[in-house]
Amino acid sequence: MHQAAKLFRTLSAVCLLLCLSVKPALSAPWADALQLEVARIDAASPGQLGVYVKRLAGGETFSYGGDKTLWYLGSTVKVPIAIAVLQQVDAGKLRLGDEVTLLDTDKIEAGQLVWRKSGSIITINELLNKMLGISDNTAANMLMRVVGEEQVNASARAAMGAEGFQKITTLAQVRYDVYAELHPDARKLTNAQLVQIAAAPQGPQRVEGVRNALGVSGSELNAKTIDEAYARYYKTGVNAATLQAYATMLEKLVTGKLLSAQSTQRLFTDMKLNIFTNYRVQAGLPRSVRFIHKTGTQYQRACHSGVINPENGGAQAIIVAVCAAEIDEQNAAGKVFEQVGRAITQKVLTPKDMAQAK
């Protein structure tokens, strides 16, 4: 049923262009060609694909499920967290050299800091580097603790707009919320237990890890599979946004509306401005193109969002936001996103964009 519905949606989109010659809203000269290619990629891949592109110079936009659907952001939430931190630095309320003490309650899997000894002192500068450079979840938890979850959300809401943005939580809270769908007592687990549970592969073994940590029987679980638990969690809309809203934040970033020039450049560097990762969307872009970006990965969810040519106040910037759902978040998503990057290279980028990159 799901594949049939997806095929119907894809054929309908193609028919609008080929049969009726109807262009997408706010059509750009390149939008029809990109629409056909993205629809083809979506039809040939599992799950659902969302793509949003905006060329700032002319204000031309393209949306394929990018303006209405809420997409789970995964670790791309670390960009608004970093923006909130650097806004506090710009305001003189924090300094990059300020030291933060690592607590047991900060620790969560994915990254290096989870293995450091509690009580270790880490500067905000290092936390930003690790949160964006290697997507360290413990670093993200620590920075949210320093700035405050309320302030992070206020900053994100101002940058994205209230309509297309829900709420950002700590990465530890994500685990608590998902596992609580299996059993409500999961909210009582320690961070050390969360890390131990995460060592088990997703699927029946992860459910068994939660059950053993809680000391409950299988019959006491409210959800029998990890798929069911995540499906319920994703429906809450937490840590989700429309691609258009996320792109709005990136536009404000590169046009200097969120941070000082120094902090903006700092964030560009942490977002791999001068590094070609050959991964996801960037793998389909020309190696010469300058691209700031952040990936996000969660169970059967993946995102990759960034800005091509972000410098010079975004004069020649092209914003790209891509997410996928109901897909293998690693290999399959990576291949699909690379195809999207290649489509953008072929249908959107111009010789001027290439010259701008040099």
C-alpha positions as CSV (number, residue, x, y, z in Angstrom):
1,M,0.0,0.0,0.0
2,H,2.8,2.4,0.9
3,Q,4.7,1.9,-2.4
4,A,1.4,2.2,-4.4
5,A,0.6,5.5,-2.7
6,K,4.1,6.7,-3.3
7,L,4.0,5.7,-7.0
8,F,0.6,7.5,-7.3
9,R,2.1,10.7,-5.7
10,T,5.1,10.6,-8.0
11,L,3.1,10.0,-11.2
12,S,0.8,12.9,-10.2
13,A,3.7,15.3,-9.8
14,V,5.2,14.3,-13.1
15,C,1.8,14.6,-14.8
16,L,1.3,18.1,-13.5
17,L,4.5,19.0,-15.4
18,L,4.3,16.9,-18.5
19,C,0.6,16.6,-19.1
20,L,-0.7,19.9,-17.8
21,S,2.4,22.0,-18.1
22,V,1.8,23.4,-14.6
23,K,4.9,24.8,-12.9
24,P,5.6,24.5,-9.2
25,A,4.9,27.6,-7.0
26,L,7.5,30.3,-7.2
27,S,9.0,28.4,-10.3
28,A,12.6,29.0,-11.2
29,P,14.0,28.4,-14.7
30,W,15.6,25.2,-13.5
31,A,12.6,24.0,-11.4
32,D,10.8,21.8,-13.9
33,A,14.0,19.8,-14.8
34,L,14.8,19.4,-11.1
35,Q,11.2,18.4,-10.3
36,L,11.4,15.6,-12.9
37,E,14.7,14.3,-11.6
38,V,13.8,14.5,-7.9
39,A,10.5,12.7,-8.6
40,R,12.5,10.0,-10.5
41,I,14.9,9.6,-7.6
42,D,12.1,9.4,-5.1
43,A,10.1,6.8,-7.2
44,A,13.2,4.6,-7.6
45,S,14.2,4.6,-3.9
46,P,12.5,3.4,-0.7
47,G,10.7,5.7,1.7
48,Q,9.8,9.3,1.1
49,L,12.1,12.1,0.0
50,G,12.0,15.8,0.7
51,V,14.0,18.5,-1.1
52,Y,14.1,22.2,-0.8
53,V,16.4,24.5,-2.8
54,K,16.6,28.3,-2.8
55,R,18.9,30.6,-4.9
56,L,19.2,33.7,-2.8
57,A,20.3,36.1,-5.6
58,G,17.0,35.9,-7.4
59,G,14.8,34.5,-4.6
60,E,13.9,31.4,-6.7
61,T,12.8,28.4,-4.8
62,F,12.0,24.8,-5.4
63,S,10.1,22.5,-3.0
64,Y,9.4,18.8,-3.2
65,G,7.6,18.1,0.1
66,G,9.6,20.9,1.7
67,D,7.0,23.4,2.8
68,K,4.3,21.4,4.6
69,T,5.8,18.1,5.9
70,L,7.6,18.1,9.2
71,W,10.9,16.2,8.8
72,Y,12.7,14.7,11.7
73,L,16.0,16.6,11.8
74,G,18.4,14.3,13.6
75,S,21.7,15.9,14.3
76,T,21.0,18.8,12.0
77,V,19.5,20.3,15.2
78,K,23.1,20.9,16.2
79,V,23.3,23.9,13.9
80,P,20.5,25.9,15.7
81,I,22.2,24.8,19.0
82,A,25.5,26.3,17.8
83,I,23.7,29.4,16.6
84,A,22.2,29.9,20.1
85,V,25.6,29.4,21.7
86,L,27.3,31.9,19.4
87,Q,24.6,34.4,19.9
88,Q,25.3,34.3,23.6
89,V,29.0,34.8,22.8
90,D,28.2,37.8,20.6
91,A,26.1,39.2,23.4
92,G,29.0,38.9,25.8
93,K,27.2,36.4,28.0
94,L,29.5,33.5,27.2
95,R,33.1,33.2,26.0
96,L,34.6,30.5,23.8
97,G,37.2,29.9,26.4
98,D,34.6,29.3,29.2
99,E,35.0,25.9,30.8
100,V,32.2,23.4,31.3
101,T,32.3,20.4,33.6
102,L,31.3,17.1,32.1
103,L,28.5,15.5,34.1
104,D,27.2,11.9,34.1
105,T,23.8,13.2,32.9
106,D,25.5,14.8,29.8
107,K,26.8,11.5,28.5
108,I,25.1,9.8,25.5
109,E,26.4,7.6,22.7
110,A,27.9,8.9,19.4
111,G,31.1,10.8,19.8
112,Q,34.3,10.9,21.9
113,L,33.2,12.8,25.0
114,V,31.0,10.0,26.3
115,W,34.2,8.1,27.2
116,R,35.9,11.0,29.1
117,K,35.9,10.9,32.8
118,S,33.0,12.8,34.5
119,G,34.3,16.0,36.0
120,S,36.5,16.7,33.0
121,I,36.7,20.3,32.0
122,I,36.0,21.2,28.4
123,T,35.8,24.6,26.8
124,I,32.9,25.9,24.8
125,N,35.3,26.2,21.9
126,E,36.0,22.5,22.0
127,L,32.4,21.6,22.5
128,L,31.4,23.5,19.4
129,N,34.2,21.8,17.4
130,K,33.2,18.3,18.5
131,M,29.4,18.9,18.2
132,L,29.6,20.0,14.5
133,G,32.9,18.4,13.4
134,I,32.2,14.9,14.5
135,S,28.6,15.3,15.6
136,D,29.3,14.5,19.2
137,N,26.0,14.1,21.1
138,T,27.5,14.6,24.5
139,A,28.9,17.9,23.4
140,A,25.4,18.9,22.2
141,N,23.9,18.0,25.5
142,M,26.5,20.0,27.4
143,L,26.0,23.1,25.2
144,M,22.2,22.9,25.6
145,R,22.8,22.7,29.4
146,V,25.0,25.8,29.3
147,V,22.7,27.9,27.2
148,G,19.4,26.5,28.4
149,E,16.9,24.5,26.5
150,E,14.4,27.4,26.6
151,Q,16.9,29.8,25.0
152,V,17.9,27.3,22.3
153,N,14.3,26.9,21.3
154,A,13.6,30.6,21.4
155,S,16.6,31.2,19.2
156,A,15.6,28.4,16.8
157,R,12.0,29.7,16.6
158,A,13.1,33.2,15.8
159,A,15.4,31.8,13.0
160,M,13.0,29.3,11.5
161,G,9.6,30.8,12.2
162,A,7.0,29.4,14.6
163,E,4.9,27.7,11.9
164,G,7.5,25.3,10.5
165,F,9.3,24.5,13.7
166,Q,8.4,22.3,16.7
167,K,10.8,21.8,19.6
168,I,14.5,20.9,20.1
169,T,15.3,18.6,23.0
170,T,18.6,17.2,24.2
171,L,19.9,14.0,22.5
172,A,19.5,12.1,25.8
173,Q,15.9,13.2,25.8
174,V,15.4,11.7,22.4
175,R,16.4,8.3,23.8
176,Y,14.2,8.6,26.8
177,D,11.2,9.6,24.7
178,V,11.7,6.7,22.2
179,Y,12.3,4.0,24.9
180,A,9.4,5.4,27.0
181,E,7.2,4.3,24.0
182,L,8.3,0.7,24.9
183,H,7.8,1.2,28.7
184,P,7.2,4.4,30.7
185,D,9.8,3.4,33.3
186,A,12.5,4.0,30.6
187,R,12.5,7.7,31.7
188,K,14.2,6.5,34.9
189,L,17.2,5.0,33.1
190,T,20.6,6.5,33.8
191,N,22.7,7.9,31.0
192,A,25.1,5.1,31.6
193,Q,22.3,2.6,30.9
194,L,21.3,4.5,27.8
195,V,24.9,4.2,26.5
196,Q,24.9,0.5,27.3
197,I,21.5,-0.1,25.5
198,A,22.8,1.7,22.4
199,A,25.5,-0.9,22.0
200,A,22.8,-3.3,20.9
201,P,21.8,-3.2,17.2
202,Q,18.5,-1.6,16.3
203,G,15.7,-4.1,16.2
204,P,14.8,-6.9,18.6
205,Q,18.2,-6.7,20.3
206,R,17.6,-3.0,21.2
207,V,14.2,-3.8,22.6
208,E,15.7,-6.6,24.6
209,G,18.3,-4.2,25.9
210,V,15.7,-1.8,27.2
211,R,13.7,-4.7,28.7
212,N,16.7,-6.1,30.5
213,A,17.8,-2.7,31.8
214,L,14.3,-2.1,33.2
215,G,13.9,-5.7,34.5
216,V,10.4,-6.1,33.0
217,S,8.9,-8.9,31.0
218,G,8.1,-8.8,27.3
219,S,4.4,-8.8,28.1
220,E,4.8,-5.5,30.0
221,L,6.0,-3.6,27.0
222,N,3.6,-1.1,25.4
223,A,5.3,-1.5,22.0
224,K,6.7,-4.8,20.8
225,T,9.2,-3.5,18.2
226,I,11.6,-0.6,18.0
227,D,9.9,0.3,14.7
228,E,6.7,0.9,16.5
229,A,8.4,2.9,19.3
230,Y,10.1,5.2,16.8
231,A,7.0,5.6,14.7
232,R,5.1,6.8,17.8
233,Y,7.9,9.1,18.7
234,Y,8.2,10.7,15.2
235,K,4.5,11.5,15.3
236,T,5.1,13.8,18.2
237,G,6.8,16.3,15.9
238,V,9.6,16.9,18.4
239,N,13.0,17.8,16.8
240,A,11.3,18.3,13.5
241,A,10.8,21.1,11.1
242,T,9.8,21.8,7.5
243,L,12.7,22.0,5.1
244,Q,11.5,25.5,4.2
245,A,11.8,26.6,7.8
246,Y,15.3,25.1,8.2
247,A,16.3,26.8,4.9
248,T,15.0,30.1,6.3
249,M,17.4,29.7,9.2
250,L,20.3,29.0,6.9
251,E,19.4,32.0,4.8
252,K,19.4,34.3,7.8
253,L,22.8,32.8,8.8
254,V,24.6,33.4,5.6
255,T,23.1,36.9,5.1
256,G,24.4,37.9,8.5
257,K,21.1,38.2,10.3
258,L,21.8,35.8,13.1
259,L,25.5,36.2,14.2
260,S,28.4,38.7,14.1
261,A,30.7,38.4,11.1
262,Q,33.3,36.7,13.3
263,S,30.9,34.1,14.7
264,T,29.4,33.5,11.3
265,Q,32.8,32.7,9.8
266,R,33.5,30.5,12.8
267,L,30.4,28.5,12.2
268,F,31.2,28.2,8.5
269,T,34.5,26.6,9.5
270,D,32.9,24.2,11.9
271,M,30.4,23.3,9.2
272,K,33.3,22.0,7.0
273,L,33.5,25.0,4.6
274,N,36.9,23.9,3.3
275,I,36.5,20.1,3.6
276,F,35.1,17.8,0.8
277,T,33.5,14.9,2.7
278,N,32.4,13.0,-0.5
279,Y,29.3,12.1,1.5
280,R,25.6,12.3,0.9
281,V,24.6,15.5,-1.0
282,Q,28.2,16.8,-1.2
283,A,29.2,13.6,-3.0
284,G,27.1,14.7,-5.9
285,L,28.4,18.3,-6.0
286,P,31.5,19.4,-7.8
287,R,34.6,19.1,-5.6
288,S,35.4,22.8,-6.2
289,V,32.1,24.1,-4.8
290,R,32.3,25.6,-1.3
291,F,29.6,24.1,0.9
292,I,28.8,24.4,4.5
293,H,26.6,21.6,5.8
294,K,25.4,19.3,8.5
295,T,24.1,15.8,8.4
296,G,21.5,14.2,10.6
297,T,20.8,10.5,11.2
298,Q,18.2,8.6,13.3
299,Y,16.5,5.3,12.9
300,Q,15.0,5.2,9.4
301,R,15.5,9.0,9.1
302,A,18.2,11.0,7.5
303,C,18.9,14.7,6.6
304,H,21.6,16.7,4.9
305,S,21.3,20.5,4.7
306,G,23.7,23.2,3.8
307,V,24.6,26.2,1.7
308,I,26.5,26.3,-1.6
309,N,28.7,29.4,-1.9
310,P,27.7,30.8,1.6
311,E,30.3,33.6,1.8
312,N,30.1,37.3,0.7
313,G,26.8,37.8,2.6
314,G,25.2,35.0,0.7
315,A,25.3,37.0,-2.6
316,Q,25.6,33.8,-4.7
317,A,24.3,31.3,-2.1
318,I,22.2,28.3,-2.9
319,I,20.4,26.7,0.0
320,V,19.9,23.0,-0.1
321,A,17.8,21.0,2.5
322,V,17.2,17.3,2.0
323,C,15.5,14.7,4.3
324,A,14.2,11.2,3.9
325,A,12.0,9.0,5.9
326,E,11.3,5.2,6.1
327,I,14.7,4.4,4.6
328,D,17.9,2.8,5.8
329,E,19.5,5.9,7.3
330,Q,23.1,5.0,6.3
331,N,23.8,3.3,2.9
332,A,20.5,3.8,1.2
333,A,20.0,7.4,2.3
334,G,23.6,8.2,1.4
335,K,23.1,7.0,-2.2
336,V,19.7,8.8,-2.6
337,F,21.2,12.1,-1.3
338,E,24.2,11.8,-3.6
339,Q,21.8,11.5,-6.5
340,V,20.0,14.6,-5.3
341,G,23.4,16.4,-5.2
342,R,24.1,15.3,-8.7
343,A,20.7,16.5,-9.9
344,I,21.4,19.9,-8.3
345,T,24.8,20.0,-10.0
346,Q,23.2,19.2,-13.4
347,K,20.0,21.2,-13.2
348,V,20.7,24.1,-10.9
349,L,24.3,25.1,-10.8
350,T,25.6,27.5,-13.5
351,P,29.1,28.4,-14.7
352,K,28.9,31.5,-12.5
353,D,28.3,29.3,-9.5
354,M,31.4,27.3,-10.4
355,A,33.4,30.5,-10.8
356,Q,32.1,31.7,-7.4
357,A,33.5,28.6,-5.8
358,K,37.1,29.2,-6.9
